[in-house]
């Protein structure tokens, strides 16, 4: 049985060709893992859902959600704002 989400990535792509795969059935866990990859400046190769690679728009949407969650957390910590204020002032969902 296939995992619902599979994310292929390389952590030190300029030094190592080793591509790893993170498998999960939970979409929230997949987003959180993408957040960690973005913060680590990892090379995100492909995101698969039910075995099929996500298309350009689907891939971009998933990465955008992870990036917005990072930004929202940073704004919340740095400016001491709640989620609704971040949404109204900056347009990022918390």
HELIX and SHEET records of a PDB file:
HELIX    1   1 UNK A   27  UNK A   39  1                                  13    
HELIX    2   2 UNK A   56  UNK A   79  1                                  24    
HELIX    3   3 UNK A   83  UNK A   90  1                                   8    
SHEET    1   A 4 UNK A  20  UNK A  24  0                                        
SHEET    2   A 4 UNK A   5  UNK A  10 -1                                        
SHEET    3   A 4 UNK A  43  UNK A  49 -1                                        
SHEET    4   A 4 UNK A  52  UNK A  53 -1                                        
END                                                                             
